[in-house]
Amino acid sequence: MNIKKYAVIGHPIGHTMSPFIHKRLFALSGINAEYGVMDIAPENLKAEYESTLKQLDGFNITIPHKQNIIPLIDRIDKKAKMYGSVNTVSIKDGIATGYTTDPDGFLKALEAAKITIGGRVVILGCGGVARTMAYEVVLKGVALTFAVRDEDVEIAKALCSEITNTVKGANVQYCLISQIEGDIDVLINATPLGMYPKTEIQPVSDKVIFRSKSVFDAVYNPLETVLIQKALSNGSRAVGGMAMLVWQAVVAHEKWDNSTYDVKDIEKICIDASKELENK
């Protein structure tokens, strides 16, 4: 039986959950595959692509190669082109196609948690993760507010301008985190606040949490942040970033081999991946 070969590339690659998650997904789908880790310096990317990466069946990409890989591959998916970023490459019949799976991983994580993007959506932060989520929100025609720190106001202002210039009719604004008021349909934390080891920190006040019907926290370590725990205790729907991490890997497998997975199996991988992270 032929063994398919995949890998994740980055620099420095350090500890990555990709092998653990992808090997579990391959086992579930019954595909005989190897999944490796490759630390590739930026100046070596082109040479490694020609000599090694093109010989694989596919690979995942992390910092700093998500933009630099684009000129090397043959095709780029529409959504990856919009974001200007590729984190998954599928190679079939010698043709390398680039995708970005983070946006769909975000949407699938919400769907699995029965969280619907609608009403009033507030995103905490305005960095790269916030940008990805923001586009998915406004593309659904939903009003969006970025809530940011004082020092990030100019970045938020620029991001709002970018989105309104890119998505026709986008309803997007910003405010300070301290100025969040009223009921929120979906609260999204796109900041690192609450991440291990400073797990006691929460990005917003209890008042804001308790006025949010649904909560998504992009932080994936720990599995349940203080933000998630308080939202759940309030009876809100809530899910953490490990779900997005695993679901974006699922989307990569959909691109590679059209595999499909059961929600319960993905939930189990999320729990096990979190335990694996704790052990590391």
N, C-alpha and C positions, 0 to 999 in steps of 0.2 A: 504494500500500500504506500502510495506517495505521501510524504510528509510535507505539509505546507509550512512555509517559513515566514515569520513576522518578527518585528522588533519595535522598540521605542527609541527615538534618538533625541539627544539634547546635550547641553554643555553649560555648567556641569550637571550631570544627570542625577547624582546623589541617590537618595532613596526615592523610589517611585513605586506606586501601587499598581502600575500598569500590568506587570507580569502576573501578579496575583489575580487581578480581576479578569484579564483576558484568558488566562489558562482555565479559570473556572467556566468562563463562557464557552470556550472551545470544548470543554468536557461535557457541558450541557447539550451542545449541539452535535456531539459525536464526531467532531472533526479532528483528525490526527494532525496536530500542528505543534511547532516549536515557537517560542516567543522569547526573544533576547533583549538585552539592554546595550545600547551603543552610545558611548560618550564621544561626540564628534565636535571638534573645535570649529568655529565659524569658517576659518581659512581652509579647512579640509573638507567642507561640505560637498563641494562640486566633485572632487576626486573620489570621495567615498560614495557619492551617489552613482557615479559611473561604474565604479569597480565592485560595489557591494549592494547598495540599496536597490538598484534596478533588477537585481537577481532575486529579490524577495517577492513574495506574493502580496505584501503590503507592509506598511509601517505607520506608527504613530509619531507625532512630532510635538515636542515641547520647546520651551524657551532655550535658545534664541533663534530657532530656525523656522518659525511659523510663517514669516514673510519671505525669508531668503530661499525657501524651497520652491516658491512659485515659478521663478524663471526656468527652473530645471525640469519641471514635469511637463507632460504633454497636454493635459487638459485640466481645467479647473471648474468645479461645480458653481452654479449660479450664486448660491448663498455664500460660498467661500469667497467668491469674487466680490460680493457686496461688502463682506467684512474685511477683505484684504488679508485674510489669514487662513492657513491650512494646517490642520492638526492630524489628518488621516489621509493616507495615500493608498489607493488600490491599484494593483498592477495585474492587468489581464491581457493576454496575447501581446505582451511587450509594451502596452500602452499604460502610462501612469496617470491616474486621475486624482486630483486633490479635492478634499472636502473639509468642511469645518463641522464637527459633530457637537460642539458645545451648545449652540442654540437649541437644537432638537433634543439634546440631553436634558436641558433645562425644562423644556416643554413636557417631555415624557415624565420627568420626575414630578412635576405638578399634576399631570394627568393621573399618574399612579396613586397620588395622595388625594385625588378627587378635589383638587384646587383649580377653580376656573378663573382665568384672567378676565376680569371685567370690573365695572364700577369704578372705584377710585383705587389706583395703584400707586404706592409710594416705594421708591427705591432708596435705600440708605447708601450713600457713597456715589462717586462718579468716575471710578477708574475703569479699567478694561473689562472686568466682569460685569460691572453695572452697565456699560455700553452695550454689551451683547444682549443682556436681558431687556434693556430699554427698547432696542429695535424690535424684539419679538413682541413686546407689549404694544408699541404704537402701530406695528404692522397689522395688529388685530383691531385697530381703530379705537383703542382704549386710552383714556386720559392718564397721563403720567406726571408724577412730581418727583424730582430728585431732592432728597433731604441731605444736606452736606454740612461740614464744619465751616467756620468763618474763613479759614485759609484756603478752602477749595471752591469758593464762590466763583472765581474767574474761570476755573476749569469747568464747573457746572454750566456756566453761562455759555461757554464755547461749545460744549456738548449739546446743549439745547439748540443752538444755532445750527450745528451740523445735522442734527436729526430733522429739524423742520425744513432744512434745505434739501434733505435726501428723501424724506417720506412726505408726500403731498398730503396736506391736511392734518399732519401730526399735531396733537394737543399735548405739549410738554412744557413744564415749568420747573422752577427750583425754589427751595426755601432753606432756611437753616434748620438743622435737626431740632434745635431748641424751640422752633416756631411751629412744629407739627401740631395741628389741631384737628378735631373732628373725627368721625368714623372712617375707617380704612377697610376696603374690601380685601386687598392683598398687600401685605407688608413684606418687602424683600430686603434682606440684609446682604449687601454686596461689599461690606467692609470686612477686615480680618478680626474685628472685635469679638472676643469670646473664644478665640482659637487657643488651643493648647500652646504654652502652659498657663496662660492667663485666662483660665476658663471661667473665673468668677465675674468677668466683665460682661456687661450687656450694652448693646449699641444705643438703645433708647430707654426711656422711663417705663415703669410699669403701666402708667396711665395710657401710653401709646400702645403698648402690647395688648392691654385689655380692651382696647377699642378697635382691634384688628380682627376681622373675621377669619382670615387665613394668613399664615406666615411661612415664608421660605427663607432659610438661612444658608448662604453659600458656604459657610464654614463647615468642613467635613470632619474635623478632629477637635472636639469629641463628636460622637454620633448625634447626641442631643445636647446642644448648647443650653445655657441658662435661658436664652430667648425662646428656644423651642420648648423647653420644659414649662415655662410660664404660660406660653400660648396654649399648650395642651391642657394645663391645669385650669385654664379659663374656658375650656370647651371649644377652642378654635382648632381648625385643621392646621397642621404644621408638619413640615418636613425639612431635613437638613441637607447639607451639601454632598454627603456621601452618595445620596440617591442620584444627584446630577452627575457625579463622577462615574458611577456605574452605568447609568443610562446613556451617557455620551459614548461609553465603550460599547454598549449594545448597538448604538447607531453605526459605529465603525464596523461591527460584524454584519450588520445589514448591508453595508456597502461592499464588504469583502465577499460574503457568501450567502446573502439573503436569509440568514438565520433569524428565527423568531423565538421569543422567550416568554415564559409565564411570569406575571407580576410577582407571584409568591417566591419564585426562584430568585428574582432580582432582589427582593427584600432580604432574603437569606444571605445573598452575597454581600449586601450592604452591611449587615450585622457582622459577618465573618471578616470582612475587610477592615471594619473598625477595630475588631479584636486583634487582627494582624498588625494594625498600625500601633495599637497600645503595646504590643509585644516588642515592636521595633524601638 
